[in-house]
Amino acid sequence: MSDPELRERVIDGDCLAAMAALPASSVDLVFADPPYNLQLAGALHRPDNSRVDGVEEDWDKFADFAEYDGFTRAWLAAARRLLKPAGALWVIGTYHNIFRIGAAVQDLGFWILNDVVWRKSNPMPNFRGRRFTNAHETLLWCAVDREARYTFNYDAMKALNDELQMRSDWLIPICGGPERLRGPEGHKAHPTQKPEALLHRVLLASSRPDDLVLDPFCGTGTTGAVARRLGRRFVGIERDAGYAALARERIAAVIPAADEALALQSKRDAPRVPFGSLVERGLLRPGEVLVDQRRRWAARVRADGSLISAEHKGSIHFVGAQLQGAPACNGWAFWHVERNGALVPIDHYRQQLRAEIG
């Protein structure tokens, strides 16, 4: 199966059979929203006796835990076969199923990177008043194995979070308003449609433009819609023909973002600039004094690109750590040089050289 065929595709049918037909090591990211196995005893009603539009479909029903566990291990193993060595798995669930899935994930050799809590800002209340309101779902983010070089767009996540490190608890509203697909009588088209904001964060965090994303439980195509918008290729699998048709229509209506809007800038991917290059280029002079931002410590620049203080000599990182009595130090952020009466971080000059390198 060639790449053009995999650009955007929704496959009708059973996920195990469909995954078996896809080529091994062809997928960069799997996002899975499998059946919850809710084990509902009957219909749920609000205090006014109106019926809650919940999950009552046959696809969420299993005879017992053993049957559910067998199904879980089967689709996880199929996903593992499809993932590239640097690929990753995201799977979402509730307390009904996520712990059983987590055990299967580890048994199959996946390496859990994070468990992310999706905190719902507008959860459905507990109408019977017998339990806490279920206000979150859990996502497991997993690498293929412990040593895998998986994708994590750290800088993109930080930018998305107003330049603060993104935490593992995400406050996002449940799907509603015009985003919620509905049938002709106003009922939800799908009972567990996920918000596009959730998938935007998942795909932006752990994939790159043109990566292939697989959703084996495609539903009405939330993952596919976000993948198309973000310039990722997509394959979805859905056994309900009605859901699959909605997914195709929804994905086709999405306008992909322009290539320049999808480019991710990562400090880790930027060209490496040794400190000595600043000395070679005359941006810093041998013998010039560097200080920390509060002028508590000082060291002199040597011609070979090392630093020397009263008691220590070595790299910008080593000397900075030794002076502070710290196990490590980011010398680029720690050291400053005085220019026109003001302190300038030496990282300013590193970025200047990076821009020249391109």
Disulfide bonds with the S-S distance in Angstrom:
none
